[in-house]
Amino acid sequence: MDLSTFDIAARWIHVIAVVTWVGHNYANAVQQPAFRPIAPDDPPEAARAVFLAALGREHALFRYASLVAWATGLFMLWHRGLLLDAYMLSGHAAVIGIGTWTGTIMVLNVWLLLWPHQRKVLGFTPATTEERIRCARITFLTARTNTILSFPTIFFMAVGAHGPLFG
């Protein structure tokens, strides 16, 4: 089996991972269109209900879908000899490079901002109620950031994958 077979498999896996990840971002924005802060004087049952609702929305599947989408995208660019040009925004790879950069920012956002704070919100990492309230706001904002970034990411990936736009 040569790399072309892996490229075809990577393309399918990439599409499935992107749909899973971006679909989750979009569904999360629709399910909870506004941030509902927990006040420190809210009864513990109310805070628990909000934290458990967040647990129901956030699953490891979506975090790992981000890694799979990113890794398969990088593989396909590498296989075509475009990886460095995409990240350097060079030549006709500049268009898909914008999608590559926004996708990379989204993955970093999930793993370095959202997930560490989400672990506190969900009680996986010990935190005070005040810290959990602060972290809930951060997870809300980082999830919204990824939802917004998903639109240009998909656009530039699609445009860049179908031939040079510039150059």
VOROLUM-939344 format. One record per residue (C-alpha): z negated, x, y; residue in one letter. Coordinates in steps of 0.25 Angstrom, whole numbers, plus 5000, padded with zeros to 4 digits. Example, Ala and Ser with C-alpha at 12.3 -4.5 7.8 and 13.67 -1.06 7.14 Angstrom:
2
+------+------+------+------+
|   c3 |   c1 |   c2 | resn |
+------+------+------+------+
| 4969 | 5049 | 4982 |    A |
| 4971 | 5055 | 4996 |    S |
+------+------+------+------+
This chain:
167
+------+------+------+------+
|   c3 |   c1 |   c2 | resn |
+------+------+------+------+
| 5000 | 5000 | 5000 |    M |
| 5004 | 5006 | 5013 |    D |
| 4998 | 5004 | 5027 |    L |
| 5009 | 4993 | 5030 |    S |
| 5002 | 4984 | 5020 |    T |
| 4989 | 4987 | 5027 |    F |
| 4995 | 4984 | 5040 |    D |
| 4999 | 4970 | 5035 |    I |
| 4985 | 4968 | 5030 |    A |
| 4979 | 4973 | 5042 |    A |
| 4987 | 4963 | 5051 |    R |
| 4982 | 4951 | 5043 |    W |
| 4968 | 4956 | 5043 |    I |
| 4969 | 4959 | 5058 |    H |
| 4974 | 4945 | 5061 |    V |
| 4963 | 4938 | 5052 |    I |
| 4952 | 4947 | 5058 |    A |
| 4957 | 4944 | 5073 |    V |
| 4958 | 4929 | 5070 |    V |
| 4944 | 4929 | 5064 |    T |
| 4938 | 4938 | 5075 |    W |
| 4945 | 4931 | 5087 |    V |
| 4944 | 4918 | 5081 |    G |
| 4929 | 4920 | 5081 |    H |
| 4929 | 4924 | 5095 |    N |
| 4936 | 4912 | 5099 |    Y |
| 4928 | 4902 | 5091 |    A |
| 4915 | 4908 | 5096 |    N |
| 4920 | 4906 | 5110 |    A |
| 4924 | 4891 | 5107 |    V |
| 4911 | 4889 | 5099 |    Q |
| 4902 | 4894 | 5110 |    Q |
| 4909 | 4893 | 5123 |    P |
| 4897 | 4897 | 5132 |    A |
| 4885 | 4906 | 5130 |    F |
| 4873 | 4898 | 5128 |    R |
| 4861 | 4908 | 5131 |    P |
| 4848 | 4907 | 5124 |    I |
| 4836 | 4906 | 5134 |    A |
| 4824 | 4914 | 5131 |    P |
| 4816 | 4901 | 5131 |    D |
| 4825 | 4893 | 5121 |    D |
| 4818 | 4889 | 5109 |    P |
| 4820 | 4899 | 5097 |    P |
| 4827 | 4889 | 5089 |    E |
| 4838 | 4888 | 5100 |    A |
| 4840 | 4903 | 5101 |    A |
| 4840 | 4903 | 5086 |    R |
| 4851 | 4892 | 5086 |    A |
| 4860 | 4900 | 5096 |    V |
| 4858 | 4913 | 5088 |    F |
| 4861 | 4906 | 5075 |    L |
| 4874 | 4900 | 5081 |    A |
| 4878 | 4914 | 5085 |    A |
| 4876 | 4919 | 5071 |    L |
| 4885 | 4908 | 5066 |    G |
| 4896 | 4912 | 5075 |    R |
| 4895 | 4927 | 5073 |    E |
| 4899 | 4932 | 5060 |    H |
| 4902 | 4946 | 5054 |    A |
| 4915 | 4941 | 5051 |    L |
| 4920 | 4941 | 5065 |    F |
| 4914 | 4955 | 5069 |    R |
| 4921 | 4961 | 5057 |    Y |
| 4934 | 4953 | 5060 |    A |
| 4934 | 4961 | 5073 |    S |
| 4933 | 4974 | 5066 |    L |
| 4944 | 4970 | 5056 |    V |
| 4953 | 4965 | 5067 |    A |
| 4951 | 4978 | 5075 |    W |
| 4953 | 4987 | 5063 |    A |
| 4965 | 4981 | 5057 |    T |
| 4972 | 4981 | 5071 |    G |
| 4969 | 4996 | 5072 |    L |
| 4975 | 4998 | 5059 |    F |
| 4988 | 4991 | 5062 |    M |
| 4989 | 4998 | 5075 |    L |
| 4986 | 5011 | 5068 |    W |
| 4996 | 5008 | 5057 |    H |
| 5007 | 5006 | 5068 |    R |
| 5003 | 5018 | 5075 |    G |
| 4999 | 5010 | 5087 |    L |
| 4983 | 5012 | 5087 |    L |
| 4982 | 5023 | 5097 |    L |
| 4993 | 5018 | 5106 |    D |
| 4986 | 5004 | 5106 |    A |
| 4973 | 5010 | 5110 |    Y |
| 4979 | 5019 | 5120 |    M |
| 4987 | 5006 | 5126 |    L |
| 4999 | 5015 | 5124 |    S |
| 5014 | 5010 | 5124 |    G |
| 5017 | 4997 | 5117 |    H |
| 5004 | 4998 | 5110 |    A |
| 4997 | 4995 | 5123 |    A |
| 4998 | 4980 | 5121 |    V |
| 4992 | 4980 | 5107 |    I |
| 4982 | 4990 | 5112 |    G |
| 4976 | 4981 | 5122 |    I |
| 4973 | 4971 | 5110 |    G |
| 4968 | 4983 | 5103 |    T |
| 4958 | 4987 | 5114 |    W |
| 4953 | 4973 | 5116 |    T |
| 4952 | 4971 | 5101 |    G |
| 4944 | 4984 | 5101 |    T |
| 4935 | 4979 | 5112 |    I |
| 4933 | 4966 | 5105 |    M |
| 4928 | 4973 | 5092 |    V |
| 4919 | 4983 | 5100 |    L |
| 4914 | 4970 | 5107 |    N |
| 4910 | 4964 | 5094 |    V |
| 4904 | 4975 | 5087 |    W |
| 4897 | 4983 | 5099 |    L |
| 4893 | 4971 | 5108 |    L |
| 4893 | 4958 | 5101 |    L |
| 4888 | 4961 | 5088 |    W |
| 4876 | 4969 | 5092 |    P |
| 4871 | 4958 | 5101 |    H |
| 4875 | 4947 | 5091 |    Q |
| 4866 | 4954 | 5081 |    R |
| 4854 | 4952 | 5091 |    K |
| 4858 | 4938 | 5094 |    V |
| 4858 | 4934 | 5079 |    L |
| 4845 | 4941 | 5075 |    G |
| 4852 | 4952 | 5067 |    F |
| 4846 | 4963 | 5077 |    T |
| 4832 | 4960 | 5082 |    P |
| 4832 | 4955 | 5097 |    A |
| 4823 | 4948 | 5106 |    T |
| 4827 | 4934 | 5111 |    T |
| 4831 | 4939 | 5124 |    E |
| 4840 | 4950 | 5118 |    E |
| 4846 | 4940 | 5109 |    R |
| 4849 | 4931 | 5121 |    I |
| 4856 | 4942 | 5128 |    R |
| 4863 | 4946 | 5116 |    C |
| 4868 | 4932 | 5114 |    A |
| 4875 | 4933 | 5128 |    R |
| 4881 | 4946 | 5125 |    I |
| 4887 | 4941 | 5111 |    T |
| 4892 | 4929 | 5118 |    F |
| 4899 | 4937 | 5129 |    L |
| 4905 | 4948 | 5119 |    T |
| 4910 | 4937 | 5110 |    A |
| 4917 | 4930 | 5122 |    R |
| 4923 | 4944 | 5127 |    T |
| 4929 | 4946 | 5113 |    N |
| 4935 | 4931 | 5113 |    T |
| 4941 | 4934 | 5127 |    I |
| 4946 | 4948 | 5122 |    L |
| 4953 | 4942 | 5110 |    S |
| 4964 | 4935 | 5118 |    F |
| 4970 | 4948 | 5124 |    P |
| 4967 | 4955 | 5111 |    T |
| 4975 | 4946 | 5103 |    I |
| 4986 | 4945 | 5113 |    F |
| 4988 | 4960 | 5115 |    F |
| 4987 | 4962 | 5100 |    M |
| 4998 | 4951 | 5097 |    A |
| 5007 | 4956 | 5109 |    V |
| 5005 | 4971 | 5105 |    G |
| 5008 | 4968 | 5090 |    A |
| 5022 | 4962 | 5093 |    H |
| 5029 | 4973 | 5100 |    G |
| 5027 | 4981 | 5113 |    P |
| 5025 | 4973 | 5126 |    L |
| 5025 | 4985 | 5135 |    F |
| 5033 | 4998 | 5133 |    G |
+------+------+------+------+
